[in-house]
Amino acid sequence: MKIKKNNFHLTYCSNIHPGETWVEVFANLQKYIPELKSRLSPTEPFGIGLRLADAAAKELLEKNNLAQFQEWLTQEDLYVFTLNGFPYGGFHHQVVKDHVYAPDWSQQERLNYTLNLTQILATLLPTGLDGGISTLPLSYKPWWEDQANFEIVLKNSCLNLASLVAEMIRIKEKTGKLLHIDLEPEPDGLIENTSEIIDFFQNWLLPISGNYLSEKLNIEQSLAETKLLEHIRICYDTCHFSVEYEQPNSVFTRLQSAGIKIGKIQISAAIQVKIPAEVEKRSLIVERLRPFAESTYLHQVIERRSDDTLYHYSDLITALPHLEQSLAQEWRTHFHVPIFIHDYQILQSTQDDIATVLHLLQTNHACSHLEIETYTWDVLPSDMKIDLLTSIEREYNWVLKELGKNQEDFDN
């Protein structure tokens, strides 16, 4: 939905709904989107954050499927401005874990998939609006502990990203539509925090991808780098940066100083828990966390110790046995919990960081694309589950309330 007063486009990511084929995806959109629009934006256009697996993207480009979808969007007063191109394949009702990073950006399959998404978004995107595709943070760091392989993956990823940008440049020249790919840092991603983002852009992306574009398009290296910074941006997932203990204002400032744009804000909350000294209390926390240690997704844990050093666990299920003897003062867990709840008995969420980001956006217009992304409804503990449509509506209303509250602060 378009929030005119703030010039934001707000949506939720359809990766909430299971479905890897276009028939399944479209059925879910038809089931949920018109009803949500009637509740939340009855008289104004309503935005869709579209998640398409590789199979669905290929099917949407077949026959006249894309034209029919475009016709449905027009009839329902809907528009698509952002795609989720992170999960390539299955994302529900199966073990995902680190498979979500495959194929990574060093592989031709990832480029081909994203080129299909680019074609789809270029067709659907309304004139005068930029459009983004969020994607994985290149690869999964634990796969590439050998330095030589690590560097090969970075170089090949840069070349594939440059090929994608060349196509986005062609689309802009032909249609006037600006598209961007939004790399999404997260714990244990090949790029996972602000320092690693800046290092990747300055020492890998700009020189390697810039040289590729310079030769391919016959332009100066400096112009090639400018185009890269226009078409390659960051997807700021509020859950992910919170798990890394990064302060939103610092992230915004450092990225802007480096000339790196934010293409999309994904609004999501992580599990946060202060670690007491008493073993008995820690045992209660372990029991409260145990239902979240489910087998579908990776739920990376980062603990903060008294000297502010951070220690990583690859997954909650492997971290839990260490909690009672841990030196940590706090744990944060990559589990997208509902954004409208702050306290879960003895657990909390990083909801406050979302409020901080929404507040910052009132004066620092770093990004206008906002996407709610709580994709874990199926795997939440049973006592946290409510009707899905009601849950999505509550998430929208919480964000709208925060945006309204923040706007009032600046109006007064």
LINZI-V697490 format. One record per residue. N is the residue number from 1. RES is the residue in one letter. SS is DSSP state (A for helix, B for strand, O for the rest). PHI is phi in degrees with one decimal (none if undefined). Layout:
n res ss phi
N RES SS PHI
N RES SS PHI
//
This chain:
n res ss phi
1 M O none
2 K B -93.8
3 I B -99.6
4 K O -60.4
5 K O -60.8
6 N O -106.0
7 N O 62.2
8 F B -96.2
9 H B -112.5
10 L B -113.5
11 T B -146.2
12 Y B -123.7
13 C B -82.4
14 S A -75.2
15 N A -69.3
16 I A -57.1
17 H O -94.7
18 P O -68.4
19 G O 144.5
20 E O -106.5
21 T O -98.3
22 W A -65.5
23 V A -58.9
24 E A -67.9
25 V A -62.4
26 F A -64.7
27 A A -61.5
28 N A -66.6
29 L A -61.2
30 Q A -65.5
31 K A -73.6
32 Y A -105.4
33 I A -65.3
34 P A -59.0
35 E A -67.4
36 L A -62.9
37 K A -61.0
38 S A -63.2
39 R A -83.1
40 L A -107.2
41 S O -148.7
42 P O -64.9
43 T O -114.0
44 E O -123.2
45 P O -56.8
46 F B -121.0
47 G B -83.9
48 I B -121.4
49 G B -97.7
50 L B -94.6
51 R B -103.4
52 L O -126.2
53 A O -71.1
54 D A -57.2
55 A A -62.3
56 A A -66.7
57 A A -62.7
58 K A -63.3
59 E A -67.1
60 L A -64.5
61 L O -85.8
62 E O -88.5
63 K O 49.3
64 N O -114.0
65 N A -60.0
66 L A -66.8
67 A A -64.4
68 Q A -66.6
69 F A -65.7
70 Q A -62.3
71 E A -64.2
72 W A -64.2
73 L A -58.1
74 T A -64.5
75 Q A -61.5
76 E A -92.7
77 D O 60.2
78 L B -120.4
79 Y B -148.3
80 V B -110.5
81 F B -126.2
82 T B -148.6
83 L B -120.3
84 N B -101.5
85 G O -110.5
86 F O -76.9
87 P O -75.4
88 Y O -77.4
89 G O -125.5
90 G O -57.5
91 F O -133.3
92 H O -137.0
93 H O 58.9
94 Q O -161.4
95 V O -72.7
96 V O -102.8
97 K A 42.7
98 D A -76.8
99 H A -64.5
100 V A -64.0
101 Y A -90.5
102 A O -110.0
103 P O -68.3
104 D O -90.4
105 W O -74.3
106 S O -84.5
107 Q O -104.4
108 Q A -62.2
109 E A -61.2
110 R A -66.4
111 L A -63.9
112 N A -60.0
113 Y A -59.5
114 T A -72.1
115 L A -63.6
116 N A -63.5
117 L A -61.9
118 T A -62.4
119 Q A -62.3
120 I A -65.1
121 L A -66.3
122 A A -61.5
123 T A -77.3
124 L A -83.2
125 L O -63.5
126 P O -63.1
127 T O -62.9
128 G O 88.7
129 L O -122.7
130 D O -76.8
131 G B -134.8
132 G B -123.4
133 I B -124.0
134 S B -78.6
135 T B -148.4
136 L B -67.9
137 P O -77.6
138 L O 77.2
139 S O -165.5
140 Y B -107.5
141 K A -55.5
142 P A -60.3
143 W A -71.5
144 W A -127.7
145 E O -74.3
146 D O -73.5
147 Q A -60.2
148 A A -63.3
149 N A -66.2
150 F A -56.7
151 E A -70.9
152 I A -63.4
153 V A -63.0
154 L A -61.3
155 K A -64.7
156 N A -65.0
157 S A -64.2
158 C A -62.1
159 L A -67.4
160 N A -67.8
161 L A -64.0
162 A A -64.0
163 S A -62.8
164 L A -64.0
165 V A -61.8
166 A A -57.6
167 E A -69.1
168 M A -65.4
169 I A -64.2
170 R A -61.3
171 I A -63.4
172 K A -64.6
173 E A -65.6
174 K A -82.9
175 T A -115.1
176 G O 83.4
177 K O -88.6
178 L O -95.4
179 L B -112.3
180 H B -141.8
181 I B -98.6
182 D B -114.6
183 L B -67.3
184 E B -112.2
185 P O -63.3
186 E O -157.3
187 P O -53.1
188 D O 71.5
189 G B -71.1
190 L O -61.4
191 I O -120.8
192 E O -129.6
193 N O -146.8
194 T A -62.7
195 S A -61.4
196 E A -72.6
197 I A -60.4
198 I A -64.1
199 D A -61.3
200 F A -64.3
201 F A -62.4
202 Q A -76.0
203 N A -103.1
204 W A -128.1
205 L A -62.1
206 L A -64.2
207 P A -69.8
208 I A -78.1
209 S A -66.8
210 G A -62.3
211 N A -64.2
212 Y A -60.9
213 L A -67.4
214 S A -58.0
215 E A -74.1
216 K A -68.2
217 L A -100.0
218 N O 57.0
219 I O -129.2
220 E O -65.4
221 Q A -57.1
222 S A -63.1
223 L A -69.7
224 A A -60.4
225 E A -66.8
226 T A -61.8
227 K A -67.2
228 L A -62.0
229 L A -70.1
230 E A -80.9
231 H A -102.7
232 I B -118.0
233 R B -129.3
234 I B -115.7
235 C B -93.2
236 Y B -88.4
237 D B -89.1
238 T A -64.3
239 C A -63.7
240 H A -62.5
241 F A -68.8
242 S A -67.8
243 V A -61.5
244 E O -82.9
245 Y O 61.8
246 E O -96.0
247 Q O -84.1
248 P A -53.1
249 N A -62.4
250 S A -64.8
251 V A -62.0
252 F A -56.8
253 T A -64.6
254 R A -67.6
255 L A -65.0
256 Q A -64.0
257 S A -63.9
258 A O -88.3
259 G O 76.7
260 I O -100.7
261 K O -92.7
262 I B -98.4
263 G B -90.0
264 K B -155.6
265 I B -103.3
266 Q B -94.0
267 I B -92.0
268 S O -153.9
269 A B -122.1
270 A B -101.6
271 I B -81.5
272 Q B -127.7
273 V B -148.1
274 K B -80.8
275 I O -96.2
276 P O -75.8
277 A O -76.8
278 E O -72.2
279 V A -62.5
280 E A -61.1
281 K A -69.1
282 R A -64.8
283 S A -62.8
284 L A -65.1
285 I A -65.4
286 V A -56.9
287 E A -66.6
288 R A -71.9
289 L A -79.7
290 R A -55.0
291 P O -63.7
292 F O -82.8
293 A O -84.9
294 E O -94.1
295 S O -98.7
296 T O -86.3
297 Y O -112.4
298 L O -73.7
299 H O -126.7
300 Q O -61.2
301 V B -121.5
302 I B -123.0
303 E B -102.8
304 R B -109.4
305 R B -98.7
306 S O -62.2
307 D O -92.1
308 D O 71.1
309 T O -73.5
310 L B -112.7
311 Y B -127.2
312 H B -101.2
313 Y B -118.6
314 S O -70.0
315 D O -161.0
316 L A -60.3
317 I A -65.0
318 T A -87.9
319 A A -81.9
320 L A -53.6
321 P A -61.2
322 H A -96.9
323 L O -65.2
324 E O -63.3
325 Q O -106.7
326 S O -68.5
327 L O -88.4
328 A B -74.7
329 Q B -97.9
330 E B -154.6
331 W B -118.8
332 R B -128.1
333 T B -124.0
334 H B -75.2
335 F B -139.8
336 H B -74.4
337 V B -93.3
338 P O -53.1
339 I O -75.8
340 F O -88.4
341 I O -117.3
342 H O -97.3
343 D B -118.3
344 Y B -120.7
345 Q O 57.9
346 I O -88.7
347 L B -105.3
348 Q B -128.5
349 S B -120.6
350 T O -92.3
351 Q A -54.7
352 D A -59.7
353 D A -68.1
354 I A -63.2
355 A A -59.3
356 T A -63.2
357 V A -62.7
358 L A -63.8
359 H A -68.3
360 L A -58.9
361 L O -65.5
362 Q O -68.0
363 T O -113.5
364 N O -104.2
365 H O -81.9
366 A O -72.1
367 C O -163.8
368 S O -114.1
369 H B -98.8
370 L B -120.0
371 E B -134.0
372 I B -72.2
373 E O -138.1
374 T O -107.7
375 Y O -98.1
376 T O -101.4
377 W A -56.6
378 D A -65.6
379 V A -110.0
380 L O -66.6
381 P O -55.1
382 S A -57.7
383 D A -74.4
384 M A -106.1
385 K O -90.6
386 I O -134.0
387 D O -49.4
388 L A -62.4
389 L A -60.5
390 T A -64.2
391 S A -62.3
392 I A -61.7
393 E A -60.9
394 R A -63.7
395 E A -67.1
396 Y A -58.5
397 N A -63.8
398 W A -65.0
399 V A -63.2
400 L A -61.8
401 K A -64.1
402 E A -63.9
403 L A -63.6
404 G A -65.5
405 K A -62.5
406 N A -66.3
407 Q A -63.8
408 E A -61.3
409 D A -60.3
410 F A -85.7
411 D A -76.7
412 N O -80.3
//
